[in-house]
Amino acid sequence: MALTDTQCRTAKPREKAYKLTDGNGLYLEVKPNGVKAWRYRFELNSEGIRKESLFAIGSYVTPPKGETHGQAEERRKGRSFTLSEAREERMKARSLVAQGINPAHYRQQERIKRDHERAITFKAVTHEWLSLKDWEEITKSRRLKMLERVVFPKIGELPIKDIKPAHILEVLKTAAQNNGPSVAAEAKRSMSGVFELAIATLRADSDPVYPVRKAVPANKTQHKRPLSAEEIGQLLRDVDSHGGRHETLCAFMLMWMTLCRPNEAVEAEWSEFDLEKALWCIPAERMKKRKPHTVPLPRQAVAMLKALQPITGKYAHLFPHRDVRTRPMVSASFRQMLNVLGWGGKYSPHATRTTGSTRLNELGYSADWIERQLAHTEQNTVRRTYNHAEYLADRAEMMQQWADMLDLWKDSKADQPI
């Protein structure tokens, strides 16, 4: 006769262990210490000989009132089963036995498999994904720094199979709020790439980024729109009265006075500068096109950097990180400053170069000088082959006038002739 739940619940311990049989190999063992354990007895054919074995299903439990589905699932993971649940486990075990599989061995293999999957974290797969990319090392380093700052704190240590769209959504929302839409978009692309590798190597079943890919609004910042003279003046006045870190202000002004890229400014090292000759020689490994770039410095930039030397000259970087002084500050510092000043969404640091190019072209400067100052590659192959001129003296004159114009715009005197 099959067991009832009342029999299981009211069974009392005796001096010796005893069994309450349910049928089809399942029974409840009641031990002297009061523990009630589900057992499944089965026979398995091994090399033509049928051997009897026992499979320890788990312990008997009476579920608490109000137990939720999730709580019940966790309880079963801990191998605590009601009578009806023990019968379901018996059915699963019988199915394995019918296939010639020992249920105990199968459970052990599944545990090893789960432990292995838990060891495959998002961070581990990310490092593998980056190693497979045909990128320059500096590009990989920058991408990794973004992931370490934005993504890893939330999902880096999670098993990649356990990451859900809700996890991804939290990463994207936080990134958009704290770092801006462009960083959130880069994080989204990177995470999707990592999951693509995980799926291809059978370490994930799906890409949890896809369902929430449009949850964060697209970046509406007009990155390429050049600022007017009035806007430049207002921006520089706002930044000057910012009251934030002096290094952030200096890095921002170096970017404007030289029209370099934001990352080239914030990662600048003292060894790259010859202030007496008013030259900044950026090594190839720090340039987008991987070619060294010489930048003439206007008088204002030289004066600013000479004043900065007593403050940060003992460090490798002009603008060291606030917390880790052996590392440079991050370009996200510009965005944070601009958000505080109300310029977020209206202007991106990358628009500095567009603005400079537009205004210098309007003044009639040679396009060759401007493009060389911006470290742009000549698109015409033949022209690129023969045009190796640096135009250094011409660019120095041009950038001095540019710095003088910035001063005038900042002083609200943009209508005065240079």
C-alpha positions in Angstrom: 0.0 0.0 0.0 1.3 3.5 -0.9 2.3 5.9 1.8 0.2 8.9 2.9 1.6 12.2 3.9 0.1 11.7 7.4 2.1 8.5 7.8 5.3 10.3 6.8 4.7 13.3 9.0 3.7 11.3 12.1 6.3 8.6 11.9 8.3 8.4 15.2 11.9 7.4 15.6 12.7 4.0 17.2 15.7 2.3 18.7 16.7 1.1 15.3 16.1 2.6 11.8 13.0 1.3 10.0 11.4 1.7 6.6 8.0 2.9 5.4 7.6 1.5 1.9 5.8 3.5 -0.8 6.3 1.2 -3.8 8.3 0.9 -7.0 11.5 1.0 -5.0 10.8 4.2 -3.0 10.7 4.1 0.7 11.1 6.5 3.7 13.8 5.5 6.2 13.2 6.8 9.7 16.4 6.9 11.7 16.8 6.8 15.5 17.9 10.5 15.6 14.5 11.4 14.0 15.9 12.1 10.5 13.6 10.9 7.7 15.3 10.1 4.4 14.0 9.1 1.0 15.7 6.1 -0.6 15.2 4.5 -4.0 16.2 0.9 -4.4 17.0 -0.2 -8.0 18.8 -2.9 -10.0 21.2 -2.0 -12.7 22.6 -4.3 -15.3 26.5 -4.3 -15.2 28.4 -6.6 -17.5 25.4 -8.9 -17.7 25.0 -9.1 -14.0 22.1 -7.3 -12.3 23.3 -5.5 -9.2 21.1 -3.9 -6.5 21.9 -0.3 -5.5 20.5 2.5 -3.4 20.0 6.1 -4.4 19.7 8.7 -1.6 17.0 11.1 -2.9 17.0 13.5 0.0 15.2 14.2 3.2 11.5 14.3 4.0 10.0 17.8 4.7 6.6 19.3 5.4 6.7 22.6 3.5 5.9 25.7 5.5 2.6 27.5 5.0 2.7 30.2 2.4 5.8 28.8 0.7 6.3 30.5 -2.7 7.3 28.8 -5.9 10.8 30.2 -5.7 11.2 29.1 -2.1 10.1 25.6 -3.0 12.6 25.5 -5.8 15.4 26.5 -3.5 14.3 23.9 -0.9 14.4 21.1 -3.6 17.8 22.3 -4.6 18.8 21.6 -1.0 17.4 18.0 -1.5 14.4 18.3 0.8 11.2 16.7 -0.7 7.6 16.2 0.2 6.0 12.8 -0.5 4.7 13.9 -4.0 8.0 15.4 -4.9 9.9 12.3 -3.8 7.7 10.3 -6.2 8.6 12.7 -9.0 12.3 12.1 -8.2 11.8 8.4 -8.2 10.3 8.7 -11.7 13.3 10.6 -12.9 15.6 8.0 -11.3 13.7 5.1 -12.9 14.0 6.8 -16.3 17.8 6.9 -15.9 18.0 3.3 -14.7 16.0 2.3 -17.8 18.8 3.9 -19.9 21.5 2.0 -17.9 22.5 5.1 -16.0 23.2 5.1 -12.2 21.2 8.0 -10.7 23.9 8.6 -8.1 26.6 8.9 -10.7 24.4 11.1 -12.9 23.8 13.5 -10.0 27.5 13.7 -9.2 28.3 14.5 -12.9 25.6 17.2 -12.9 27.0 18.7 -9.7 30.5 18.8 -11.3 29.0 20.4 -14.4 27.2 23.1 -12.4 30.4 23.8 -10.4 32.2 24.2 -13.7 29.6 26.5 -15.1 29.7 28.7 -12.0 33.4 29.0 -12.5 32.8 30.4 -16.0 32.1 34.0 -15.0 31.3 37.0 -17.3 34.7 38.5 -16.4 36.5 35.3 -17.5 34.8 35.1 -20.9 35.3 38.9 -21.4 39.1 38.5 -21.0 39.0 35.7 -23.6 36.8 37.8 -25.9 39.3 40.7 -25.7 42.3 38.4 -26.4 40.6 37.3 -29.6 40.1 40.8 -30.9 42.4 42.1 -33.7 42.8 45.4 -31.9 45.8 47.4 -30.8 46.8 46.8 -27.2 45.9 50.3 -26.2 42.4 49.9 -27.6 42.0 46.7 -25.7 43.2 48.4 -22.5 40.8 51.2 -22.9 37.9 48.9 -23.5 38.9 46.8 -20.5 39.0 49.9 -18.3 35.5 50.8 -19.3 34.3 47.3 -18.5 36.0 47.3 -15.1 34.4 50.7 -14.3 30.9 50.1 -15.7 30.1 46.4 -16.1 32.3 44.2 -13.9 31.1 45.7 -10.5 27.6 44.4 -11.3 28.0 41.2 -13.3 31.7 40.4 -13.6 31.7 37.6 -11.0 28.4 36.1 -12.0 28.4 32.8 -13.9 27.7 33.8 -17.5 24.8 31.3 -17.8 23.0 32.9 -14.8 23.0 36.5 -16.2 19.5 37.6 -17.1 18.2 40.6 -19.1 17.3 42.3 -15.8 21.0 42.3 -14.9 21.9 43.8 -18.2 19.2 46.5 -17.9 20.6 47.6 -14.5 24.1 47.9 -16.0 22.9 50.0 -18.9 20.7 52.3 -16.9 23.5 53.0 -14.4 26.0 53.5 -17.2 23.7 56.0 -19.0 23.1 57.9 -15.8 26.6 58.1 -14.5 28.7 58.0 -17.6 26.5 59.1 -20.5 24.7 57.4 -23.4 27.8 56.8 -25.4 29.4 54.8 -22.6 26.2 52.8 -22.2 26.2 52.1 -25.9 29.8 50.9 -25.8 29.0 48.7 -22.8 26.0 47.3 -24.6 28.0 46.4 -27.7 30.8 44.9 -25.6 28.5 42.7 -23.5 26.7 41.5 -26.6 30.0 40.5 -28.1 31.0 38.6 -25.0 27.7 36.7 -25.0 28.2 35.9 -28.8 31.5 34.2 -27.9 29.9 32.4 -25.0 27.0 31.1 -27.1 29.4 30.0 -29.9 31.5 28.0 -27.4 28.4 26.5 -25.7 28.9 28.4 -22.4 25.6 30.3 -22.7 22.3 29.6 -24.4 21.2 33.1 -25.4 22.2 36.8 -25.4 20.4 38.6 -22.5 21.4 41.9 -24.0 19.0 41.6 -27.0 15.7 41.9 -25.1 16.8 45.2 -23.5 18.9 46.6 -26.3 16.4 49.5 -26.8 15.6 50.2 -23.2 18.2 53.0 -22.8 17.5 56.0 -25.1 20.0 56.6 -27.9 22.6 59.2 -27.4 21.1 62.5 -28.6 24.2 64.6 -28.0 25.1 66.5 -31.2 28.7 65.4 -31.2 29.6 66.8 -34.6 27.9 70.2 -34.4 30.5 72.9 -34.2 29.9 75.5 -31.4 29.4 79.1 -32.3 31.8 81.8 -31.0 29.2 82.8 -28.3 28.8 79.1 -27.2 32.6 78.6 -27.0 32.9 81.7 -24.8 30.0 80.6 -22.5 31.4 77.1 -22.2 34.9 78.3 -21.3 33.5 80.7 -18.7 31.4 78.0 -17.2 34.3 75.6 -17.0 36.5 78.3 -15.5 34.0 78.9 -12.7 33.4 75.1 -12.2 35.2 74.9 -8.9 36.1 71.2 -9.5 39.6 69.6 -9.8 42.3 71.9 -11.1 43.7 69.0 -13.2 40.3 68.4 -14.9 40.2 72.1 -15.9 43.8 72.0 -17.2 43.2 68.9 -19.2 40.1 70.3 -20.7 41.9 73.5 -21.7 44.8 71.6 -23.2 42.3 69.8 -25.4 40.8 73.1 -26.6 44.2 74.8 -27.1 45.6 71.9 -29.2 42.5 70.3 -30.6 43.8 66.9 -29.5 41.4 64.0 -28.7 40.0 63.8 -25.2 42.0 60.6 -24.3 45.2 62.1 -25.7 44.8 65.0 -23.3 43.9 63.1 -20.1 46.6 60.5 -20.6 49.4 62.9 -21.4 52.7 62.3 -19.7 55.4 64.8 -18.7 58.0 62.9 -20.7 56.2 63.9 -23.9 56.6 67.7 -23.4 59.4 70.1 -24.2 58.0 73.3 -22.7 61.1 75.3 -23.7 60.5 74.5 -27.3 56.7 74.6 -26.9 56.3 71.1 -28.3 54.2 68.1 -27.3 55.4 64.8 -29.0 52.7 62.2 -28.6 54.1 58.7 -29.2 52.5 56.4 -31.8 51.1 53.9 -29.2 48.8 56.7 -27.8 47.6 57.9 -31.2 44.5 56.6 -33.0 46.3 56.0 -36.2 49.4 54.6 -34.4 51.7 57.3 -35.8 53.7 59.7 -33.6 52.2 63.2 -33.6 54.0 66.5 -32.9 51.8 69.3 -31.5 52.9 72.9 -31.3 51.9 74.6 -28.0 50.6 78.2 -27.8 52.0 80.5 -25.1 48.9 80.0 -23.0 49.3 76.2 -22.9 53.0 76.5 -22.0 52.2 78.9 -19.2 49.4 76.7 -17.9 51.6 73.6 -17.9 54.6 75.3 -16.2 52.2 76.3 -13.4 51.0 72.7 -13.2 54.4 71.2 -12.9 54.9 71.9 -9.2 51.6 70.2 -8.5 51.8 67.0 -10.6 55.4 67.1 -12.0 56.4 64.3 -9.6 54.0 61.9 -11.3 54.3 60.3 -14.8 51.0 61.9 -15.9 50.1 65.6 -16.1 46.7 64.7 -14.9 46.9 61.8 -12.5 43.8 59.9 -11.4 42.3 61.3 -8.2 42.5 58.0 -6.3 45.3 56.1 -8.0 48.0 58.7 -8.7 50.1 56.3 -10.8 47.3 56.2 -13.4 45.9 59.0 -15.6 42.5 60.5 -15.0 39.7 59.2 -17.3 38.0 61.2 -20.1 34.7 60.5 -18.4 35.8 63.3 -16.0 35.0 65.7 -18.7 31.5 64.4 -19.2 30.8 64.5 -15.4 32.0 68.1 -15.3 29.8 69.0 -18.3 26.8 67.3 -16.8 27.2 69.3 -13.6 27.5 72.5 -15.6 24.4 71.8 -17.7 26.2 71.1 -20.9 25.5 67.4 -21.0 23.5 66.6 -24.1 24.4 69.9 -25.8 28.1 69.4 -26.3 30.5 66.5 -26.3 34.3 66.8 -25.8 34.7 65.3 -29.3 32.9 68.3 -30.8 36.0 70.4 -29.8 37.9 69.1 -32.8 34.9 69.7 -35.2 34.6 73.2 -33.8 38.3 74.0 -34.2 38.4 72.6 -37.7 35.3 74.6 -38.8 36.5 77.9 -37.3 40.0 77.6 -38.6 38.7 76.8 -42.1 36.5 79.9 -41.9 39.6 82.0 -41.2 41.2 80.7 -44.4 43.9 78.5 -43.0 45.3 75.8 -45.2 43.3 72.6 -45.0 46.6 70.7 -45.0 47.7 72.5 -41.8 44.4 71.9 -40.1 44.2 68.2 -41.0 47.8 67.7 -39.9 47.0 69.4 -36.6 44.1 67.1 -36.1 46.3 64.1 -37.0 43.9 63.1 -39.7 45.1 60.7 -42.4 45.0 62.0 -46.0 42.2 60.1 -47.8 43.8 60.5 -51.3 46.3 57.6 -51.5 48.7 59.3 -54.0 48.6 62.5 -52.1 49.2 60.7 -48.8 52.3 58.9 -50.3 54.0 62.2 -51.3 52.7 64.6 -48.6 54.9 64.0 -45.5 55.1 67.7 -44.6 54.6 68.5 -40.9 53.9 72.3 -41.5 55.1 72.7 -37.9 56.0 76.4 -38.1 52.7 77.2 -39.9 50.7 75.1 -37.4 52.4 76.9 -34.5 51.3 80.2 -35.9 47.8 79.0 -36.6 47.4 77.5 -33.1 48.6 80.6 -31.4 45.9 82.6 -33.2 43.4 79.9 -32.1 44.4 80.2 -28.5 44.2 84.0 -28.7 40.7 83.7 -30.1 39.7 81.4 -27.3 40.8 84.1 -24.8 38.8 86.7 -26.6 35.6 84.5 -26.8 36.0 83.7 -23.2 36.1 87.4 -22.4 33.0 88.0 -24.5 34.9 90.0 -27.1 34.4 87.7 -30.0 33.5 90.6 -32.3 36.9 92.2 -31.9 39.5 91.7 -34.6 42.5 89.6 -33.9 
